[in-house]
Amino acid sequence: PLTQGSQLYGVEPWHFYLRNLCLNLNLALPALLLAPLLLLAGRLVPAAAGEPPPRPGRAAVLLSGGYLWLAFYSAIPHKEERFLF
């Protein structure tokens, strides 16, 4: 007998969304993975004269929402791509 409702509709491992990301965005994936590193590198380059220095942690705060969203939905056993949008 089924003990959880999600098993009725099928369950996937935690890495299902990451595997789908690799399959669906195979050309854009390197750019997505490099984006946080490029933002960090932009913070390390000194600002031009007259520009205020970048706020520390702003990029991390902006990116953390997407990472938390992916982590939360990866923990749920029943996975569908429509849950991400």
C-alpha positions in Angstrom: 0.0 0.0 0.0 1.0 3.6 -0.6 1.9 5.5 2.5 2.3 8.9 0.9 0.2 10.7 -1.6 3.1 11.8 -3.7 4.0 8.2 -4.5 0.7 7.8 -6.2 1.8 10.3 -8.9 5.5 9.3 -9.0 8.5 10.5 -7.1 12.0 11.6 -8.4 15.4 11.8 -6.6 16.5 15.2 -5.2 18.7 15.9 -8.3 15.8 15.7 -10.8 15.6 19.5 -11.3 19.4 19.8 -11.7 19.4 17.0 -14.2 16.6 18.7 -16.1 18.5 22.0 -16.0 21.5 20.3 -17.7 19.3 18.8 -20.4 17.2 21.8 -21.1 19.8 24.6 -20.8 22.9 22.8 -22.1 24.3 25.8 -23.8 23.2 28.5 -21.3 24.2 26.4 -18.3 27.9 27.5 -18.2 26.8 31.2 -18.2 24.3 30.5 -15.4 27.0 28.8 -13.4 29.5 31.6 -14.0 27.1 34.4 -13.2 27.8 34.4 -9.4 31.5 34.3 -10.0 31.3 37.2 -12.4 29.3 39.2 -9.9 31.9 38.5 -7.3 34.7 39.5 -9.6 32.8 42.8 -10.3 32.8 43.5 -6.6 36.6 43.0 -6.4 37.4 45.4 -9.2 37.8 48.9 -7.8 35.0 51.3 -8.8 35.7 54.1 -11.3 36.3 57.6 -9.9 33.1 59.2 -8.7 31.1 55.9 -8.5 30.0 54.6 -5.1 31.5 51.2 -4.1 29.2 48.3 -4.6 27.2 47.2 -1.6 28.6 44.1 0.0 26.4 41.0 -0.2 23.8 42.6 -2.5 24.4 40.0 -5.3 24.3 37.2 -2.8 21.0 38.4 -1.5 19.6 38.6 -5.0 20.8 35.2 -6.0 19.8 33.4 -2.8 16.1 33.4 -3.6 16.6 31.3 -6.6 18.9 28.9 -4.8 16.4 28.6 -1.9 13.6 28.0 -4.3 15.5 25.2 -6.0 16.6 23.6 -2.7 13.0 23.7 -1.3 11.4 22.1 -4.4 14.3 19.5 -4.7 13.4 18.3 -1.2 9.8 17.5 -2.2 9.5 13.9 -3.5 6.9 14.5 -6.3 8.5 16.8 -8.9 7.1 18.5 -11.9 8.6 21.3 -13.9 5.4 23.4 -13.6 6.1 23.6 -9.8 9.1 25.8 -10.5 7.2 28.5 -12.3 
